[in-house]
Amino acid sequence: MPAMSLWIILLETAIHTPSPHNVQPWRLRVKNELEADLLIDTARALPKEDPTGSFIILTMGMFIEALSVMAANHRHQLDYELVHPPDWYARAILDARTQEFLPFAGLRLRADDTIENNHYDRSLFKKRRTSRLALLPNPVPAETTAALRALAAASDQRYEEITDATLIERILDQNTRALFHDLNAPDYHDEITSWFRFTDRASLRHRDGLDYRCMNTSRPTYWMTARFPKLLQLPLARSLMARKYRQQLGPVPTMGMLAGDFWAPAQAFATGRFFMRFWLELASRDLYIHPFGNLVTNQKAAQWMLEETKVPDIWLVFKIGYSNEPPKSHRRSVEEILID
């Protein structure tokens, strides 16, 4: 198989890598049969919500890991070399005023017949997705919890679970408070709602962002929340919307947390490589997660989480469990990812 064709095959799977708000910030320039350049599209960064750049850099680490996993499945080693230290990108993303393609890493493929296939095959990338559907009552098996903790510990991360129903409800309430607050912060609101896709036509045209199909809410509610966030500050409307949002979440028997070095850009990149495998491991065990980002990006909520859980350095909080198969968000095509 020509190596150029292999790049295309790797990308056909890697484009299913998750990213915050499904922004898909990666671009690839194929140089020759064995080499390619990976770039960050600054128009697909989130400078207002992610001022440290940590989540976009995490995403780039996930994308490289996706390419690496798939390359191994084709008996190839993927080597990479970052063009700049990770913290350089955090500054460059914040400073960008127009769309730029920032060279992130040089990639090189090496044939290696000694590589053994891993159990993260192509199907898991397509199976893996966020589920905002109600979780089934089945608990996460103890054996699975132990395996996820071991996987995290191997990358100097920490995985913890919460099953106490009272604490889970308090966490969900805190998430609602943080979400409603952040939607009324102009920078946060304008940035996140620019990624809202309210119709099938918009979803198919952009093939990115937060598709209404995947949000487990009605289009009118989704649209109203985006267009009239001040309603979330009025006592009666706030109470009604909070109750509706909680009903949409459904039963939450288990919540998970990932904690460890993350917020410094260099650590975010390494954490991204771990997180890609963590999410594939979940998919291999038929588990879904739904991250609650506001619990870590909202400073007040993050401090509350630390005081309540006594777990330091939490960088992701999510509900975890089994659900019916949720809708899958659209992805940009390989042709759109490639640049000359």
N, C-alpha and C positions, 0 to 999 in steps of 0.2 A: 504494500500500500504506500503510495507516495506520501511523503511527510506533509506536503501542502494539504492533501486531503485529510490527513490526521488532524491538523489544526481545526479544520471545519468540523470534523466529528467531535472533537473536544468542546468546541464552542456550542454545538447544538445541545449539549448537556449543561455546560457551565452557565448558559444564559438563564437557567432555572435557579441560580444562586439567589437566596433572599437578600433583600436590602431594605433599609428603613424607608417606609412609604412606597416601597417598590420603585425607587428612583433609578436603579440600574446605572450606576455612574461609570461603568467600565467601557473602554473602547480598546480595540486591538489593531495594531498595524503589523501585518505579516511581512517580514523582511526577505525571508528565503525559506527553503524547505525545513530548516531546523530552528530558525530564530524569529522572534516576534517581539514587539514592544507593547507593553500594557500602559494605558493612559487613563487619567481621571478626567471626566467631563465636568468642568466646574459648574455648568448650568444644571447639573444633576446632584449638586451638593446641597447641604442644608445648613448654611452658615448661621441662621438665626436660632435654630433649635439645637444645633450641634456645634457650638462655638469653639470647642476644643478640637473639632475634626475627628474625634475618637470613633464615632459610629461609621463615618464614611471610610476611615482607614481600616476599621474592623471589617467592613464590607469588602474592601480590596483584598484583605487577607483571606476572607472566605472564598473569593473568586479564584485566587491563586491556588487555594487548597482544592477547590472543585476541579480545576484543570489538572492538578497533580494527581488526584484520585483517579480521574478518567485516563490520564496518560499511563498510570501504572496498570490499569486494566487492559491497556494495549501494549504492554511490555516496553514502556518508555519511562524514563526518568525526566521529570521537569525540574530544571535548575532555574533559579531566578537571582537577580541582583537589583536591589533598589537603586534608583537613580539618585535620590536624595534621602537623608534621614527622614523618618516619618513625621517628626515635628515640623519639618520644612513645609510639608503639604498642608498641615493645619493652618499655618500662616498664609500660604498661597491661596487657599480656598477662601479665607476671610478677606483677603486683599483683592480678589478677582472682581472686576466690575463688568466684564463682558465674558462671553463664553470662551474658555480656553481649554486646550487639551494638554494636561500636565503629564509629561513622561513620568511614569511611576516605577516601572521595573522592566528590565530586559529579561526575556524568557528564552530558554534554550531546551530543546528536546534531545535526549540521548537514548538510543535503543539499548535495552538492557534485558536480555533473556532470563536473567536471574531473578527478576522481580516477580513476586507471587501475586496473583490476583487477590484483591481484598474483597470483603463481602459488601462493599458499598458500590453496587452496580448502577447502571444508568437509570433503571426503573425507579430507584429510591429518590433520585433528584426530582422526578416528575410526581412521585407520590407525596414527597415532603411539601407541606404547606401549613400556613397559619389557619387555625380553625376558630372562628368566632361563634360557632354553633354551641348549643348547650352540650355539656359533657355528659356522658353516660355515668351511672353511679359506680361503675367498677373502679376499685382503687388501683393505684399503680402497684404492681407486684413488688414485694420486698427484694426479690432477686434483681429486678430491673433497677430499682433505686440504688442498690449496691453497685451495679454495673455502671450506672451514670456517675456515681460518686467516684468510682475508680478511674473512669475516663477523664473526669475533671481533674482529679488529683495528679494524674500523669502529666498534666499541663500546668501544674501549680495553680489550679483553680479550685473552687469549692462549690459543690452542688448540695443544696439543702431543700427539704420539703416541709410544707406546713399542711397538716391535716385537721387541726383544731378548727371546728366550724365557726366558733365565735371570733377567733382571730382572723380567719379568712374573710368573714363579713366586714370586719373593721378595716382590713386592707382594701377590700373592694370599695368601701365607702370613701376611704382616703384617696383612692385612685380617681373616683368620680369628682371629688373636691378639686384635686389637682388638674384634672382634665378641663373642668368648667372654668377654673381660674385661668389656665393657659390659653384657652380659646378666646378669652377676653384680653389677652396681651397682644397688642397690634402686630408686633413682629412675628410672634409664633403663629397667630391666626392667619396672617396673610401668606406666610410660607406654606403651612400645612394645607390650607384650603386650595392653594394653587395646584395641589396634587389630587384633589378630589375629582372623581369621575362619576357624574350623576346619571349618565345614560349609557345604553349599549353602544350607541354611535360614538360617544366620546371615548369609551373604553377601547373600542376596536381601532379608533383612529390613533390614539396615543400609545396603546399597549404598554402602559406603565401606570403608576400612581395607585390610589386607593379606590378601587372599583366598588361601586355600590353593591354589586352582587355578593362581594366577599365580606361586607360589613355587618351582615345579619341585622339590617334595619331597613325601613321603608325609604324609598327615594324622597318623599316629602319631608320626613324627619331629618334625613341626611342633609337635604338642601337647606332646610330651615336652620339647623344647627350651624351650618357654614355661613349663611347670610345674615342671621339675626342672633349672634352669640350673646348679646346683652340680655336676651330673654333668660339666659342661664343665671343671671344675677338677681332676677325678680323672685321673691320668695315662693309664690305659688307655682310659677312656671318652672322654677328650679326644682321644686319638690316633685312635680309631675314628671319632668324629664329625667330626674335621678331615678325615680321609681321605674320608669319605662326602660332606662338603660340597664338597671339591675335585672329586670325581667328578661331582657334580651340575652344577658350573660348566662342565664339558666343556672342549674346546680353546678357548684364548683367544689368537688370533693377534695382536690389537691391543688396546692400552689407550689411552684418551684422557684428557686432563686439561684443565680450564678453570681459568685463573688470572687474577687481577687484583683491582681494588678490589671488595670484596664485603662484608666483615664489618661495616662500619659500616652501619646501617640505610638511610641515604640512598643509599648505593651499591648496597645489596641490591635496592632497588626498581628502579633503573635497569637493573641486571643482569638482573632478572627479565624486563623487556621484551625484552632481547636474547636471553635463554635460550629464550623461547617461539619466537622465529624460528629459533634454532639447532636446536631439536628438530624443528620443522616442515621445516626444510631436510634434516635427516636422513631424515625420513619420505619426502620427495620423492625421495630417492635410495635408497629401500628399505633403509635402515640402521636397526639397532636398537641401543640402549644399555642397560646395566644398571649404575646407579650403585652405588658402594660408599661409603656415607655415613660409616661408621666411620673411614675413612682420613683424613677431614678434621675430624670432630667429636671424635675421640679425640686428646687432645693429644700423647700419646707417638707415636701412629701418624703424626700430621701432621708432627711434627718429623722422624721417620724419613723420610717422603716428601720433605721439603725437603732433607735430607742426601743422599739417594740420587739424586734427580732434578736437584737444583740449580735447581729452578723455584720461585720465591717466590710466595706468595699463592695457592696452590692452594685452590680451594673446591669442586671436584668431580673425582672420579676414577671412571672407568667403563670397562667393556669395551665395545667397539664393533665392529660387523660385521654380517654377514648371518646370518639364522637362519630356520627355519620360522616361520610365523605363530604368535605366542604367544597364550595366553588374554588376554582383555581384562577388566580389573577393572570392576566395576559403578560406576555413577554415580547420585547422587541426582537426582531429577527436577527440571524447571524449577519445578514447583509447590512443591517443598520448598525451593528456593532463594529464592523470592519471599517477602517479608514485608510486612505492612501498615504 
